[in-house]
């Protein structure tokens, strides 16, 4: 004998099913994330020490670029300008977490994850032409990084990572060279160093090519020498980011201008990738009697 379901019972059944579906939907978003986000790539970013104005870590709204390649038979796919597992995904630090502009999911295979800073739009994966800023004394604005920070190219790579690792750890490192110039009073220099003084680094090539597969920054072979205005740290300290290069010809190198007087030092120099170089300039009353002391190198700043 066939049972008949009344219209009332049918309505009750539909209502129960509707509640079950609604309950499932609520479960999906109860923790603030949809179930589909569970397979997304998570990254742990480590900033190199002693780098920027705050000298500690990345700041809110900083943006890095991410690439990811997938393994096949334990062999990593080569990084390309496009066609990778992830292609130059802008990832922004919100003060706590790194947020991808596009979703990146873990592959079923191992992956290599590449990161770099500051974010840009590369024209080549192996020879992207890029320049440090000629005026590194400019301050940060709402729309642009400071001249110094925009010149500080950082790079990182996580090799052979998978979802079982929990996250891809990106240990960033400096790929350019940093020059620190410290002013020292000579025996006949009276008073204090003026606040309105400026310091320039002459005859260095500001243009480089970047290889995103290795993070190498190489002086551009067709680059012309230029002059970089250094960033002021305080009245006695200036600093600038320089493309790694060898300055072979002795020519005007560092110029300190104070109270309308120019103190000029000429020499050769080797800027090494990832190194901080320190130069002490002893300033005397006579600008022709400047003395120089080359300090040691600091690896990784």
ZIWO-V554406 format. One record per residue. N is the residue number from 1. RES is the residue in one small letter. PHI is phi in whole degrees, -180 to 180 (* if undefined). OMEGA is omega in whole degrees, 0 to 359 (* if undefined). BURIAL is 1 if it has 16 or more other C-alpha atoms within 10 Angstrom, else 0. Layout:
n->[N,N]
res->[RES,RES]
phi->[PHI,PHI]
omega->[OMEGA,OMEGA]
burial->[BURIAL,BURIAL]
This chain:
n->[1,2,3,4,5,6,7,8,9,10,11,12,13,14,15,16,17,18,19,20,21,22,23,24,25,26,27,28,29,30,31,32,33,34,35,36,37,38,39,40,41,42,43,44,45,46,47,48,49,50,51,52,53,54,55,56,57,58,59,60,61,62,63,64,65,66,67,68,69,70,71,72,73,74,75,76,77,78,79,80,81,82,83,84,85,86,87,88,89,90,91,92,93,94,95,96,97,98,99,100,101,102,103,104,105,106,107,108,109,110,111,112,113,114,115,116,117,118,119,120,121,122,123,124,125,126,127,128,129,130,131,132,133,134,135,136,137,138,139,140,141,142,143,144,145,146,147,148,149,150,151,152,153,154,155,156,157,158,159,160,161,162,163,164,165,166,167,168,169,170,171,172,173,174,175,176,177,178,179,180,181,182,183,184,185,186,187,188,189,190,191,192,193,194,195,196,197,198,199,200,201,202,203,204,205,206,207,208,209,210,211,212,213,214,215,216,217,218,219,220,221,222,223,224,225,226,227,228,229,230,231,232,233,234,235,236,237,238,239,240,241,242,243,244,245,246,247,248,249,250,251,252,253,254,255,256,257,258,259,260,261,262,263,264,265,266,267,268,269,270,271,272,273,274,275,276,277,278,279,280,281,282,283,284,285,286,287,288,289,290,291,292,293,294,295,296,297,298,299,300,301]
res->[x,x,x,x,x,x,x,x,x,x,x,x,x,x,x,x,x,x,x,x,x,x,x,x,x,x,x,x,x,x,x,x,x,x,x,x,x,x,x,x,x,x,x,x,x,x,x,x,x,x,x,x,x,x,x,x,x,x,x,x,x,x,x,x,x,x,x,x,x,x,x,x,x,x,x,x,x,x,x,x,x,x,x,x,x,x,x,x,x,x,x,x,x,x,x,x,x,x,x,x,x,x,x,x,x,x,x,x,x,x,x,x,x,x,x,x,x,x,x,x,x,x,x,x,x,x,x,x,x,x,x,x,x,x,x,x,x,x,x,x,x,x,x,x,x,x,x,x,x,x,x,x,x,x,x,x,x,x,x,x,x,x,x,x,x,x,x,x,x,x,x,x,x,x,x,x,x,x,x,x,x,x,x,x,x,x,x,x,x,x,x,x,x,x,x,x,x,x,x,x,x,x,x,x,x,x,x,x,x,x,x,x,x,x,x,x,x,x,x,x,x,x,x,x,x,x,x,x,x,x,x,x,x,x,x,x,x,x,x,x,x,x,x,x,x,x,x,x,x,x,x,x,x,x,x,x,x,x,x,x,x,x,x,x,x,x,x,x,x,x,x,x,x,x,x,x,x,x,x,x,x,x,x,x,x,x,x,x,x,x,x,x,x,x,x,x,x,x,x,x,x]
phi->[*,-89,-83,-102,-96,-68,-59,-63,-66,-61,-62,-64,-64,-61,-63,-65,-61,-61,-66,-63,-64,-61,-63,-63,-61,-66,-64,-64,-105,-63,-98,86,-134,-76,-59,-67,-80,-61,-93,-79,-69,-107,-125,-116,-104,-119,-89,-65,-77,54,-120,-122,-57,-85,59,-129,-158,-67,-110,-56,79,-66,-124,-109,-106,-124,-121,-144,-123,-106,-84,-136,55,66,-116,-76,-70,-68,-72,-128,-67,-153,83,-83,-61,-138,-120,48,-79,-70,-129,-108,-86,-93,105,-132,-123,-100,-113,-76,-74,-132,-67,-121,-103,-66,-83,-71,-102,-66,-140,-107,-119,-112,-134,-150,-151,-79,-67,-149,-118,-62,-93,-149,-82,-110,-140,-74,-83,-150,-135,-74,-77,-74,-111,-93,-93,-69,-86,-69,-124,-66,-111,-150,-70,-66,-60,-69,-69,-66,-95,-93,-81,-116,-147,-152,-148,-109,-104,62,-94,-143,-62,-63,-74,88,-160,-94,-88,-112,-92,-75,-140,-74,-115,-102,-113,-116,-114,-111,-114,-110,-90,-124,-74,-79,-58,-109,-91,-102,84,-114,-73,-68,-67,-87,-76,-136,-138,-126,-112,-97,58,-119,-82,-86,-101,-142,-110,-109,-104,-72,-75,-121,81,-71,-114,-123,-55,-67,-65,-103,-73,-99,-60,-141,-122,-109,-86,-76,-84,-84,-94,-156,-64,-118,-138,-129,-151,-153,-97,-123,-65,-55,-173,-110,-96,-86,-88,-70,-158,-51,-121,-117,-128,-110,-116,-143,54,79,-105,-103,-106,-116,-125,-119,-173,-98,-163,-120,-94,-102,-63,73,-111,-104,-108,-120,-123,-98,-106,-89,-97,-111,-62,-89,-63,-83,-111,-74,-119,-128,-130,-88,-84,-80,-101,-115,-84,72,56]
omega->[183,178,176,178,182,178,179,180,177,179,179,180,178,179,180,179,179,178,179,179,179,179,179,179,180,179,183,186,185,180,178,180,174,183,183,180,184,182,183,179,175,179,171,186,177,183,176,183,174,185,193,184,179,173,183,188,175,180,178,179,171,183,174,175,181,169,174,177,184,177,172,182,177,178,181,175,179,177,181,180,176,179,177,175,173,187,173,181,177,183,190,177,182,182,179,184,175,186,179,175,173,181,175,180,174,171,173,178,176,183,166,181,181,176,177,180,359,184,177,179,185,175,179,180,183,185,178,181,187,181,168,182,177,176,181,178,182,183,176,176,179,185,186,174,173,180,180,184,179,181,186,182,179,183,179,177,172,188,173,181,179,183,178,178,179,180,173,182,180,177,183,178,177,180,174,179,179,178,177,179,179,179,179,180,174,184,184,178,183,176,182,176,184,181,185,181,180,179,183,172,185,169,172,179,183,186,183,168,180,172,184,178,181,184,183,175,186,178,181,187,180,183,178,178,179,180,180,174,186,176,178,173,173,185,184,185,175,177,181,175,184,172,178,183,176,175,189,185,179,183,179,189,180,179,176,183,181,179,178,180,181,175,189,179,178,182,171,182,176,176,184,181,177,182,170,178,179,176,175,178,176,184,175,179,178,182,178,184,177,178,186,174,180,180,181,179,175,181,179,179,*]
burial->[0,0,0,0,0,0,0,0,0,0,0,0,0,0,0,0,0,0,0,0,0,0,0,0,0,0,0,0,0,0,0,0,0,0,0,0,0,0,0,0,1,1,1,0,1,0,1,1,0,0,1,0,0,0,0,0,0,1,0,0,0,1,1,1,1,1,1,1,1,1,1,0,0,0,0,1,0,0,1,1,0,0,0,0,1,1,1,1,1,1,1,1,1,0,0,0,0,1,0,1,0,0,0,1,1,1,1,0,1,1,1,1,1,1,1,1,1,1,1,0,0,1,0,0,1,1,1,1,1,1,1,1,1,1,1,1,1,1,0,0,0,0,0,0,0,1,1,1,1,1,1,1,1,1,1,1,1,1,1,1,1,1,1,0,0,0,1,1,1,1,1,1,1,1,1,1,1,1,1,1,1,1,1,1,1,1,0,0,0,0,0,0,1,0,0,0,1,1,1,1,1,1,1,1,1,1,1,1,1,1,1,1,1,0,1,1,1,1,1,1,0,0,0,0,0,0,1,1,1,1,1,1,0,0,0,1,1,1,1,1,1,1,1,1,1,0,1,0,0,0,0,0,1,1,1,1,1,0,0,0,0,0,1,1,1,0,0,0,0,0,1,1,1,1,1,1,1,1,1,1,1,1,1,1,0,0,0,0,0,0,0,0,0,0,0,0,0,0,0,1,1]
